[in-house]
Amino acid sequence: MEIVKSNASDAILHLDVCVDKLSPRPGITELLKKLRPQWKPEDIQIKAFTEGITNQLMGCYVGSLTEDPVVLVRVFGQMTELFLDREKEKEMFRVLHKYGCGPRLYCSFTNGICYEFVRGVVLDDILLKRPSVYRFSVHLEAPNIKIIIKEIEELKSHLNHIDSPVVLCHNDLLTKNIIYNPEEGTVKFIDYEYADFNYQAYDIGNHFNEFAGINNVDTSLYPSCELQFDWLTAYLESFKRCSGMESSVTKKEVKELYIKVCKFSLVAHFFWCLWALLQAKHSTIDFDFQRDQLWLRLPLGQHNIRLREIIYSRWTLLLSILKICYG
């Protein structure tokens, strides 16, 4: 096993190991020989987490999963580099861990990364709307490429005049990427695959979209205007304070941000629809690949039904928000 380090002063350890998705234990054992040399290979337990639909995630530990240290091993999904900047993701790990907002990145390897397990609970519909928590964190066919490009240009022209500042964004703030620890009174963020600089209103709009869920979208869970205004007030107070400004916020400022967020939420829907189309073509994750092949007209031998349902759900919610914003 070759150990490689970049020339950066805060370089992340890189191990020349490839983890086989179908038989991951040999590769994981090689990784843990370096990361946890005190662990005996025969004592290592591996738990597969099945929530993700982009990568394969496994928790490795000796003893108890709930009480003892856990190393997370994430094996990247096939061809995900077409949509993701893995070097940028590692940079986001360093930044967010430095400021106490995320887990430590232990190493990268040939087809994945290893990082710290964050204890706590992922947000649910109730926690998502609790002020004491969010104040911590403050039948359709898939369109062809010509339609997609046309709609992107139309949306782009509409948003060009909107003055939303560019800030460091997570870009994937679904509930399962936000960990709340009630004992410590902290909120931390995980999974930085999409993290980068982006428009402030986009990240907030995407987060509000996620209130409605992914697999079984329920638009009634989309945050009410009252909750959004309270959330945005808390965000602006924190944003101003961290920017060295006086933290008081006016109703006018909150309303202006609210309008920007509503409009940029449309961009988030567009992004995830494109993501789902790409996943449907390249993903090797095991889902039901049989039903209703005419619904998604892609040149595939098989079709990923769950990803198609995500596309349908997001476009349905997109149309609902369009009606709200534009009548």
C-alpha positions as CSV (number, residue, x, y, z in Angstrom):
1,M,0.0,0.0,0.0
2,E,1.5,3.3,-1.1
3,I,1.0,6.4,1.0
4,V,0.8,9.6,-0.9
5,K,0.6,13.2,0.4
6,S,0.2,16.4,-1.6
7,N,2.5,19.3,-1.2
8,A,0.0,21.4,0.7
9,S,0.8,22.2,4.3
10,D,-2.6,20.9,5.5
11,A,-2.4,17.9,3.1
12,I,-4.9,15.1,3.5
13,L,-3.5,11.6,3.7
14,H,-4.0,9.6,0.5
15,L,-3.8,5.8,0.5
16,D,-3.3,3.9,-2.7
17,V,-6.1,1.4,-2.0
18,C,-9.2,0.6,-4.1
19,V,-12.3,-0.7,-2.2
20,D,-14.3,-3.2,-4.2
21,K,-18.0,-2.4,-3.9
22,L,-19.1,-6.0,-4.0
23,S,-16.4,-7.3,-1.6
24,P,-15.3,-4.3,0.4
25,R,-13.7,-5.9,3.5
26,P,-10.2,-6.5,2.0
27,G,-9.9,-2.9,0.9
28,I,-11.3,-1.6,4.2
29,T,-8.9,-3.7,6.2
30,E,-6.0,-2.2,4.3
31,L,-7.3,1.3,5.0
32,L,-7.8,0.6,8.7
33,K,-4.2,-0.8,9.1
34,K,-3.1,2.7,8.6
35,L,-5.9,4.7,10.2
36,R,-6.5,2.4,13.2
37,P,-3.5,0.1,13.6
38,Q,-4.6,-0.9,17.1
39,W,-7.7,-2.6,15.6
40,K,-7.4,-6.3,15.0
41,P,-8.8,-7.2,11.5
42,E,-10.8,-10.1,12.9
43,D,-12.5,-7.7,15.4
44,I,-13.6,-5.1,12.8
45,Q,-17.3,-4.9,12.2
46,I,-18.7,-3.2,9.1
47,K,-22.2,-1.8,8.9
48,A,-23.6,-0.7,5.5
49,F,-25.7,2.5,5.5
50,T,-28.4,2.4,2.8
51,E,-29.8,5.9,2.8
52,G,-27.6,7.3,0.1
53,I,-28.3,7.0,-3.6
54,T,-25.0,8.4,-4.9
55,N,-22.3,6.5,-3.0
56,Q,-21.8,3.4,-0.9
57,L,-21.3,4.2,2.8
58,M,-20.1,1.9,5.5
59,G,-19.3,2.4,9.2
60,C,-16.3,0.5,10.6
61,Y,-15.8,-0.1,14.3
62,V,-14.6,-2.5,17.1
63,G,-17.1,-3.1,19.9
64,S,-20.3,-1.1,19.9
65,L,-21.5,1.0,17.0
66,T,-23.4,3.3,19.4
67,E,-20.6,3.8,22.0
68,D,-17.2,3.2,20.4
69,P,-15.3,5.2,17.7
70,V,-16.5,4.7,14.2
71,V,-14.7,5.3,10.9
72,L,-16.9,6.0,7.9
73,V,-15.8,4.6,4.6
74,R,-17.5,6.1,1.5
75,V,-17.0,4.5,-1.9
76,F,-17.8,6.9,-4.7
77,G,-20.5,6.0,-7.1
78,Q,-19.6,5.2,-10.7
79,M,-19.0,8.2,-12.9
80,T,-20.1,10.7,-10.1
81,E,-17.0,12.7,-11.0
82,L,-19.0,13.9,-14.0
83,F,-21.1,16.0,-11.7
84,L,-18.9,16.4,-8.6
85,D,-15.5,18.0,-7.8
86,R,-13.9,15.6,-5.4
87,E,-11.0,17.9,-4.6
88,K,-13.4,20.7,-3.7
89,E,-15.2,18.3,-1.4
90,K,-12.0,17.5,0.5
91,E,-11.4,21.2,0.8
92,M,-14.8,21.7,2.3
93,F,-14.1,18.9,4.8
94,R,-11.0,20.8,6.0
95,V,-12.8,24.2,6.2
96,L,-16.0,23.0,8.0
97,H,-14.0,20.8,10.5
98,K,-11.7,23.7,11.3
99,Y,-14.7,25.8,12.4
100,G,-16.4,23.0,14.3
101,C,-19.2,22.5,11.8
102,G,-18.4,19.1,10.4
103,P,-16.5,15.8,10.8
104,R,-12.8,15.2,10.4
105,L,-11.6,13.8,7.1
106,Y,-9.1,11.0,7.8
107,C,-7.9,10.2,4.3
108,S,-8.8,9.7,0.7
109,F,-8.2,6.6,-1.3
110,T,-8.4,5.6,-4.9
111,N,-12.2,5.4,-5.1
112,G,-13.4,7.1,-1.9
113,I,-12.7,8.8,1.4
114,C,-12.7,7.9,5.1
115,Y,-14.0,10.4,7.7
116,E,-15.3,10.8,11.2
117,F,-18.7,9.6,12.3
118,V,-20.8,12.4,13.8
119,R,-23.0,11.3,16.6
120,G,-26.5,12.7,17.0
121,V,-29.8,12.5,15.1
122,V,-30.6,13.5,11.6
123,L,-33.4,16.1,11.4
124,D,-36.9,15.0,10.9
125,D,-40.0,17.0,10.1
126,I,-40.5,18.1,13.7
127,L,-36.8,19.0,14.5
128,L,-36.5,20.8,11.1
129,K,-39.1,23.3,12.2
130,R,-38.0,23.8,15.8
131,P,-36.4,27.2,16.3
132,S,-33.9,26.0,18.8
133,V,-32.5,23.7,16.2
134,Y,-32.6,25.7,12.9
135,R,-31.1,28.7,14.7
136,F,-28.0,26.5,15.1
137,S,-27.9,25.9,11.4
138,V,-29.5,28.4,10.1
139,H,-46.9,11.7,-15.3
140,L,-44.1,13.9,-16.9
141,E,-41.5,12.8,-19.4
142,A,-37.9,13.7,-19.0
143,P,-37.2,16.7,-21.3
144,N,-34.7,16.4,-24.2
145,I,-31.5,18.3,-24.2
146,K,-32.9,21.2,-26.3
147,I,-35.7,21.8,-23.9
148,I,-33.3,21.6,-20.9
149,I,-31.0,24.2,-22.4
150,K,-33.9,26.5,-23.3
151,E,-35.3,26.3,-19.8
152,I,-31.9,26.9,-18.2
153,E,-31.4,30.0,-20.4
154,E,-34.9,31.3,-19.5
155,L,-34.3,30.8,-15.8
156,K,-30.9,32.4,-16.1
157,S,-32.2,35.5,-17.8
158,H,-34.9,35.9,-15.1
159,L,-32.3,35.6,-12.2
160,N,-29.6,37.8,-13.7
161,H,-30.9,40.9,-12.1
162,I,-31.3,39.3,-8.6
163,D,-28.5,40.6,-6.3
164,S,-27.7,37.6,-4.1
165,P,-24.3,37.5,-2.5
166,V,-21.9,34.6,-3.2
167,V,-21.0,32.7,0.0
168,L,-19.7,29.3,1.0
169,C,-22.6,26.9,0.5
170,H,-23.3,23.3,1.3
171,N,-25.6,22.9,-1.7
172,D,-27.2,19.7,-0.4
173,L,-28.8,20.5,2.9
174,L,-31.4,17.7,3.1
175,T,-32.4,16.7,6.5
176,K,-30.0,13.7,6.7
177,N,-27.0,15.9,6.1
178,I,-27.7,17.9,9.3
179,I,-26.9,16.3,12.6
180,Y,-28.4,17.7,15.8
181,N,-26.8,16.7,19.2
182,P,-29.3,17.7,21.9
183,E,-26.9,16.8,24.7
184,E,-24.2,19.3,23.4
185,G,-26.7,21.7,21.9
186,T,-24.9,21.7,18.6
187,V,-25.7,21.2,14.9
188,K,-23.1,19.9,12.5
189,F,-23.2,19.2,8.7
190,I,-22.0,16.2,6.8
191,D,-21.4,15.2,3.1
192,Y,-19.7,18.0,1.3
193,E,-19.7,16.5,-2.2
194,Y,-21.5,19.5,-3.6
195,A,-20.1,22.2,-1.3
196,D,-18.7,25.3,-3.0
197,F,-19.2,29.0,-3.3
198,N,-22.7,29.7,-4.6
199,Y,-25.5,32.2,-4.3
200,Q,-26.7,32.6,-0.8
201,A,-30.4,32.4,-1.8
202,Y,-29.7,29.1,-3.7
203,D,-28.5,27.3,-0.6
204,I,-31.4,28.5,1.5
205,G,-33.9,27.8,-1.2
206,N,-32.6,24.3,-1.7
207,H,-32.8,23.7,2.1
208,F,-36.4,24.8,2.2
209,N,-37.2,22.5,-0.8
210,E,-35.8,19.6,1.2
211,F,-38.5,20.1,3.9
212,A,-40.9,18.4,1.5
213,G,-38.8,15.2,1.4
214,I,-37.1,13.3,-1.4
215,N,-38.6,9.8,-1.9
216,N,-42.2,10.6,-0.9
217,V,-42.6,14.3,-1.6
218,D,-45.3,16.0,0.6
219,T,-45.7,19.7,-0.5
220,S,-47.6,20.4,2.7
221,L,-44.3,20.1,4.6
222,Y,-42.8,22.9,2.7
223,P,-42.1,25.6,5.3
224,S,-44.9,28.2,5.9
225,C,-44.2,31.9,5.2
226,E,-44.2,32.5,9.0
227,L,-41.5,29.8,9.5
228,Q,-39.4,31.0,6.6
229,F,-39.5,34.6,7.8
230,D,-38.4,33.5,11.3
231,W,-35.7,31.3,9.8
232,L,-34.5,34.0,7.5
233,T,-34.4,36.6,10.4
234,A,-32.2,34.3,12.5
235,Y,-30.0,33.7,9.4
236,L,-29.6,37.4,8.6
237,E,-28.8,38.2,12.3
238,S,-26.1,35.5,12.3
239,F,-24.8,36.5,8.9
240,K,-24.4,40.1,9.9
241,R,-22.8,39.3,13.2
242,C,-20.2,37.0,11.5
243,S,-19.6,39.7,8.9
244,G,-18.7,42.3,11.6
245,M,-21.9,44.3,11.2
246,E,-24.6,45.3,13.6
247,S,-26.9,42.3,13.9
248,S,-30.4,44.0,13.9
249,V,-32.6,43.0,10.9
250,T,-35.5,44.9,9.4
251,K,-38.6,43.4,8.0
252,K,-37.7,44.9,4.6
253,E,-34.4,42.9,4.6
254,V,-36.2,39.7,5.5
255,K,-38.8,40.1,2.8
256,E,-36.1,40.9,0.1
257,L,-34.2,37.7,1.0
258,Y,-37.5,35.7,1.1
259,I,-38.2,36.7,-2.5
260,K,-34.7,35.8,-3.7
261,V,-34.9,32.5,-1.9
262,C,-38.2,31.6,-3.5
263,K,-36.8,32.3,-7.0
264,F,-33.5,30.5,-6.5
265,S,-35.4,27.5,-5.1
266,L,-36.4,26.9,-8.8
267,V,-32.7,26.6,-9.7
268,A,-32.2,24.0,-7.0
269,H,-35.0,21.9,-8.4
270,F,-33.5,22.2,-11.9
271,F,-30.1,21.1,-10.6
272,W,-31.4,18.0,-8.9
273,C,-33.5,17.0,-11.9
274,L,-30.3,17.1,-14.0
275,W,-28.5,15.1,-11.3
276,A,-31.2,12.4,-11.3
277,L,-31.0,12.1,-15.1
278,L,-27.3,11.6,-14.9
279,Q,-27.6,9.1,-12.1
280,A,-30.3,7.1,-14.0
281,K,-27.8,6.6,-16.8
282,H,-24.6,5.9,-14.9
283,S,-25.4,4.7,-11.3
284,T,-24.7,1.1,-10.4
285,I,-26.5,1.3,-7.0
286,D,-29.0,-1.5,-6.6
287,F,-32.6,-0.3,-7.0
288,D,-35.7,-1.5,-8.9
289,F,-34.8,-1.2,-12.6
290,Q,-37.9,-2.5,-14.3
291,R,-41.1,-0.5,-14.3
292,D,-42.5,2.0,-16.8
293,Q,-39.6,2.4,-19.2
294,L,-41.4,4.8,-21.5
295,W,-41.6,7.4,-18.7
296,L,-37.9,8.3,-18.9
297,R,-36.7,8.3,-22.5
298,L,-33.0,7.6,-21.9
299,P,-30.8,5.2,-23.9
300,L,-30.5,2.7,-21.1
301,G,-30.8,-1.1,-21.1
302,Q,-32.5,-0.8,-17.7
303,H,-34.2,2.1,-15.9
304,N,-33.8,3.1,-12.3
305,I,-37.4,3.5,-11.0
306,R,-36.5,5.2,-7.8
307,L,-34.5,7.9,-9.5
308,R,-37.3,8.4,-12.0
309,E,-39.7,8.9,-9.2
310,I,-37.4,11.5,-7.7
311,I,-37.4,13.4,-11.0
312,Y,-41.2,13.3,-11.2
313,S,-41.5,14.4,-7.6
314,R,-39.1,17.3,-8.0
315,W,-40.7,18.5,-11.2
316,T,-44.1,18.3,-9.6
317,L,-42.9,20.4,-6.6
318,L,-41.2,22.8,-9.0
319,L,-44.5,23.4,-10.8
320,S,-46.2,24.0,-7.5
321,I,-43.7,26.6,-6.5
322,L,-43.9,28.3,-9.9
323,K,-47.6,28.7,-9.4
324,I,-47.0,30.3,-5.9
325,C,-44.3,32.7,-7.2
326,Y,-45.8,33.7,-10.5
327,G,-49.5,32.8,-10.2
